[in-house]
Amino acid sequence: MDTPAPEPLAIPHTELSADTLRNVIESFVLREGTDYGERDFLLEQKVAHVMRQLERGEARIVFDAASESIDIQRVK
């Protein structure tokens, strides 16, 4: 009998050190396929956009134990 995969765990961005948070956000915005529309943004601008979304509760950091990966997701 297969055990269902655990739900991804939300990690409050306030629980991460400044360096770790920056690295997580940079990794997210540098992924291939991240789309910011027709306008190009600098890395610093992309990081700032994601940081504001995290601070406003519009996005969250999640850890998926099954894939051992971290992602940033929009809050629905």
TITIFI-81528 format. One record per atom (N, C-alpha, C): x, y negated, z. Coordinates in Angstrom, 2 decimals. Layout:
N
      px      py      pz
       X       Y       Z
...
# end
This chain:
76
      px      py      pz
    0.84    1.18    0.00
    0.00    0.00    0.00
    0.89   -1.24    0.00
    0.65   -2.14   -0.94
    1.44   -3.36   -1.04
    0.97   -4.39   -0.02
    1.94   -5.02    0.61
    1.63   -6.10    1.54
    1.52   -7.39    0.74
    0.46   -8.16    0.95
    0.34   -9.41    0.19
    1.47  -10.37    0.55
    1.89  -11.12   -0.45
    2.97  -12.10   -0.23
    2.48  -13.17    0.73
    3.33  -13.62    1.63
    2.92  -14.68    2.56
    2.66  -15.98    1.81
    1.77  -16.75    2.36
    1.47  -18.07    1.79
    2.71  -18.96    1.90
    2.94  -19.83    0.92
    4.05  -20.78    1.04
    3.90  -21.62    2.31
    4.99  -21.93    2.92
    5.02  -22.67    4.18
    5.30  -24.14    3.91
    4.41  -25.02    4.37
    4.62  -26.46    4.22
    5.70  -26.91    5.20
    6.65  -27.68    4.70
    7.74  -28.22    5.51
    7.57  -29.73    5.58
    7.26  -30.28    6.75
    7.14  -31.74    6.84
    8.44  -32.42    6.43
    8.34  -33.40    5.55
    9.56  -34.06    5.07
   10.29  -34.76    6.21
    9.58  -35.10    7.26
   10.19  -35.76    8.41
   11.06  -34.81    9.24
   10.92  -33.50    8.99
   11.71  -32.51    9.72
   13.07  -32.25    9.07
   13.28  -32.78    7.88
   14.54  -32.57    7.17
   15.49  -33.74    7.42
   16.78  -33.44    7.43
   17.76  -34.52    7.53
   17.68  -35.37    6.26
   18.16  -36.59    6.32
   18.12  -37.49    5.17
   18.83  -36.87    3.96
   19.99  -36.25    4.19
   20.75  -35.63    3.10
   20.00  -34.45    2.49
   19.43  -33.62    3.33
   18.70  -32.45    2.84
   17.47  -32.89    2.06
   16.74  -33.87    2.59
   15.56  -34.38    1.90
   15.93  -34.93    0.54
   16.98  -35.70    0.48
   17.43  -36.27   -0.80
   17.78  -35.15   -1.78
   18.49  -34.13   -1.31
   18.87  -33.02   -2.18
   17.64  -32.26   -2.71
   16.65  -32.06   -1.85
   15.42  -31.38   -2.28
   14.71  -32.20   -3.34
   14.58  -33.50   -3.10
   13.90  -34.38   -4.06
   14.68  -34.44   -5.38
   15.99  -34.61   -5.31
   16.80  -34.66   -6.54
   16.67  -33.37   -7.33
   16.73  -32.24   -6.65
   16.58  -30.96   -7.33
   15.24  -30.89   -8.04
   14.21  -31.38   -7.39
   12.87  -31.37   -7.98
   12.78  -32.26   -9.21
   13.26  -33.49   -9.12
   13.11  -34.42  -10.24
   14.04  -34.10  -11.41
   15.09  -33.35  -11.16
   16.03  -33.01  -12.23
   15.66  -31.72  -12.96
   14.63  -31.04  -12.49
   14.22  -29.80  -13.15
   13.78  -30.07  -14.57
   14.14  -29.17  -15.43
   13.71  -29.26  -16.82
   12.19  -29.14  -16.87
   11.57  -30.00  -17.64
   10.13  -29.95  -17.78
    9.40  -30.94  -16.89
   10.11  -31.62  -16.00
    9.47  -32.64  -15.19
    9.12  -33.80  -16.10
    7.86  -34.14  -16.17
    7.38  -35.14  -17.13
    6.97  -36.42  -16.41
    7.51  -37.52  -16.87
    7.17  -38.82  -16.30
    6.49  -39.71  -17.33
    5.96  -39.09  -18.38
    5.24  -39.86  -19.39
    6.17  -40.47  -20.42
    5.68  -41.53  -21.04
    6.42  -42.16  -22.14
    7.61  -42.99  -21.67
    7.56  -43.48  -20.47
    8.60  -44.36  -19.95
    9.70  -43.56  -19.26
   10.95  -43.94  -19.50
   12.07  -43.31  -18.82
   12.33  -44.00  -17.49
   12.70  -43.20  -16.49
   13.04  -43.73  -15.17
   14.44  -43.27  -14.81
   15.14  -44.08  -14.06
   16.44  -43.71  -13.52
   16.24  -42.71  -12.39
   17.28  -41.94  -12.07
   17.20  -40.96  -11.00
   16.73  -41.62   -9.71
   17.30  -42.76   -9.37
   16.92  -43.45   -8.13
   15.43  -43.78   -8.10
   14.88  -44.17   -9.25
   13.46  -44.50   -9.33
   12.61  -43.25   -9.14
   13.03  -42.15   -9.75
   12.29  -40.90   -9.60
   12.29  -40.43   -8.15
   13.45  -40.51   -7.51
   13.57  -40.11   -6.10
   12.66  -41.00   -5.25
   12.67  -42.29   -5.50
   11.83  -43.22   -4.73
   10.35  -42.92   -4.92
    9.94  -42.59   -6.15
    8.53  -42.26   -6.42
    8.10  -41.04   -5.61
    8.91  -40.01   -5.63
    8.57  -38.78   -4.90
    8.58  -39.05   -3.40
    9.54  -39.81   -2.92
    9.61  -40.13   -1.49
    8.33  -40.87   -1.05
    7.88  -41.82   -1.85
    6.64  -42.54   -1.51
    5.45  -41.59   -1.47
    5.41  -40.65   -2.42
    4.31  -39.68   -2.42
    4.34  -38.81   -1.17
    5.52  -38.40   -0.74
    5.64  -37.63    0.49
    5.21  -38.46    1.71
    5.64  -39.69    1.77
    5.30  -40.56    2.90
    3.81  -40.85    2.98
    3.16  -40.96    1.82
    1.71  -41.24    1.79
    0.86  -39.98    1.93
    1.49  -38.83    1.98
    0.76  -37.57    2.10
    0.15  -37.11    0.79
    0.63  -37.66   -0.33
    0.13  -37.27   -1.65
    0.87  -36.05   -2.20
    1.99  -35.73   -1.60
    2.80  -34.57   -2.00
    3.35  -33.94   -0.73
    3.76  -32.68   -0.87
    4.35  -31.98    0.28
    5.44  -31.04   -0.20
    6.36  -30.74    0.69
    7.44  -29.80    0.42
    6.97  -28.43    0.90
    7.14  -27.42    0.06
    6.74  -26.07    0.45
    7.89  -25.10    0.21
    7.98  -24.12    1.12
    8.97  -23.05    0.99
    8.22  -21.77    0.71
    8.60  -21.09   -0.36
    7.99  -19.82   -0.73
    8.97  -18.71   -0.35
    8.62  -17.95    0.69
    9.51  -16.90    1.18
    9.67  -15.78    0.16
    8.63  -15.52   -0.62
    8.71  -14.43   -1.61
    9.78  -14.70   -2.66
    9.87  -15.95   -3.11
   10.87  -16.29   -4.13
   12.08  -17.00   -3.53
   12.02  -17.26   -2.22
   13.08  -17.98   -1.51
   13.39  -19.30   -2.21
   12.33  -20.04   -2.53
   12.51  -21.31   -3.23
   11.74  -22.42   -2.54
   12.17  -23.64   -2.81
   11.53  -24.82   -2.27
   10.96  -25.61   -3.45
    9.77  -26.14   -3.24
    9.12  -26.92   -4.29
    8.45  -28.11   -3.65
    8.08  -29.07   -4.49
    7.28  -30.21   -4.06
    5.99  -30.13   -4.86
    4.88  -30.16   -4.13
    3.57  -30.03   -4.76
    2.71  -31.24   -4.42
    1.85  -31.60   -5.38
    0.85  -32.63   -5.12
   -0.18  -32.04   -4.16
   -0.64  -32.86   -3.24
   -1.71  -32.44   -2.32
   -3.02  -32.67   -3.03
   -3.85  -31.66   -3.01
   -5.14  -31.72   -3.73
   -6.23  -32.29   -2.87
# end
